Amino acid sequence: MARPVPAAGRPVTARVVAVVGRVGHVAWRPSWRCRACRRPWPCEPARAELLASFDRIGRCMYVAELAAEAARDLPGLTPEQTYARFIAWARRRGPA
């Protein structure tokens, strides 16, 4: 069986696949809106799921990579907006 590969072509670890497979609110690319609720991703339910599923370091690493991909897909998003939307919330400790 082939390992899942993200859009950027880098292999995904089994841990990330397991966690992301349980998350119900996922990004719909290239719009970066939630597939479940259509709000800008990460929506509040996605943030809560990711807070509960990853430790702080893993969560920050995961969303930082997604922020870089979103910046390519959403060229109108400023660096400040990208940080606020994808990374700032992820730095919190523990579940929401």
C-alpha positions in Angstrom: 0.0 0.0 0.0 1.4 3.4 -0.9 1.9 6.0 1.9 -0.2 9.1 1.7 1.8 12.1 0.3 0.8 15.8 0.9 0.5 18.2 -2.0 4.1 19.4 -1.5 5.3 15.8 -2.2 6.8 15.1 1.3 5.8 11.8 2.9 3.3 12.0 5.8 4.1 10.2 9.0 1.8 7.5 10.2 0.9 9.6 13.3 -0.3 12.5 11.2 -2.3 10.2 9.0 -3.9 8.6 12.0 -4.8 12.0 13.6 -6.0 13.7 10.5 -8.1 10.7 9.6 -10.0 11.3 12.9 -10.6 15.0 12.3 -14.0 15.8 10.9 -13.3 19.4 9.9 -10.6 19.4 7.2 -9.4 22.0 4.8 -10.9 22.1 1.3 -8.1 23.2 -1.0 -7.3 25.5 -2.6 -10.0 27.7 -0.9 -8.9 26.6 2.6 -12.5 26.5 3.8 -13.7 23.7 6.0 -15.3 20.8 4.1 -17.8 20.2 6.9 -19.0 23.8 7.9 -17.5 25.9 5.0 -15.9 28.4 7.4 -12.3 29.5 6.9 -10.1 26.6 8.0 -9.0 25.9 10.7 -12.5 26.5 12.0 -13.2 26.3 15.7 -14.2 22.6 15.6 -11.0 21.8 13.7 -8.9 23.7 16.2 -10.5 21.8 19.1 -9.9 18.5 17.3 -6.3 19.4 16.6 -5.7 20.7 20.2 -6.9 17.4 21.5 -5.0 15.2 19.0 -1.5 16.7 18.9 0.9 17.8 21.6 1.9 21.4 21.3 5.1 20.9 19.3 3.5 18.5 16.9 0.5 20.7 16.4 2.7 23.8 15.7 4.8 21.9 13.2 1.7 20.5 11.5 -0.1 23.8 11.2 3.1 25.7 10.2 3.5 23.4 7.2 -0.2 23.9 6.3 0.2 27.7 6.7 3.0 27.6 4.1 0.8 25.7 1.7 -2.1 28.0 2.3 0.1 31.0 1.6 0.8 29.6 -1.8 -2.9 28.9 -2.4 -4.1 32.2 -1.0 -1.7 34.9 -2.3 -3.9 37.7 -0.9 -3.4 36.5 2.7 -0.8 38.7 4.4 1.9 37.1 6.7 0.1 38.6 9.7 -3.2 37.0 8.6 -1.6 33.7 7.9 0.1 33.7 11.4 -3.2 34.6 13.2 -5.3 32.1 11.3 -3.0 29.1 11.3 -0.3 29.4 14.0 -1.2 31.7 16.9 -4.0 29.5 18.2 -1.9 26.4 17.9 0.6 27.6 20.4 -1.9 27.3 23.3 -1.1 24.5 25.7 -3.5 21.7 26.1 -7.1 21.2 24.9 -9.3 24.3 24.3 
